[in-house]
Amino acid sequence: MPTGRSGSIRLFQFKGIDVFLHWSWFLVAAYEIQSRNGRYSSITWNVLEYLALFLIVLLHEFGHSLACRQVGGQANQIVLWPLGGVAYVDPPPRPGATLWSIAAGPLVNVALLPLFGGLYFLSRSLGRAYSLPDVYKLVVAVLSIDVVLLVFNMLPIYPLDGGQILRSLLWFAMGRGRSLMVAAILGLIGVAGFIGLAIWMQSTWYAVIAVFTLMNCWSGLKHARALLQFEKLP
């Protein structure tokens, strides 16, 4: 996981939020684009599809950042890297503020569904699958990307958005420390699932996701223990 600006290139700033691109993105992008070569008539369309993926990811991360600011938190940086994006948000330590800061990201994907779905049905009705097959394939790919990102992010596995939303909901009833402890433990179950998928599908990506999830769950457990100890102080 990228840590701040280390190894990243600054792309631009919007609403006071700096957007960085990690150097490893270029390596993975080159590999992914080459591996999908042959799907379109030209590799240019593969490049457009990959850029569309990270445009959707970027909008998702801006959803987190702007929502965090709306509730009085700090959000000044977004880093894009091969596994997606990271919005460095610091909402006020309240369950409602944290919930809104996290939920706003997936809500961006929900808001994009009518747009991409409309383009898909318009392309079908106009027969673009035959007259402009590359355009049609790109529209289908972008719609699929948005749906897959939404479903994947909503899995109740910490630190995915679904896991953090679950943690925020539990926070109302269980408190800050215990809610994080429960979310991190459930995340470890998700790690086992990702490892199983990695072995079954022989997928390097699922293995990387499993390692990323494991590291964050372990960090979450340590943070939860510290919070619980702090809550016991007189």
Secondary structure as UniProt FT lines:
FT   TURN            4..7
FT   STRAND          8..14
FT   TURN            15..16
FT   STRAND          17..22
FT   HELIX           24..35
FT   TURN            36..38
FT   HELIX           43..70
FT   TURN            71..72
FT   STRAND          74..81
FT   TURN            82..83
FT   STRAND          84..90
FT   HELIX           95..125
FT   TURN            126..127
FT   HELIX           128..131
FT   HELIX           133..153
FT   TURN            158..159
FT   HELIX           161..174
FT   HELIX           176..201
FT   HELIX           204..232
//
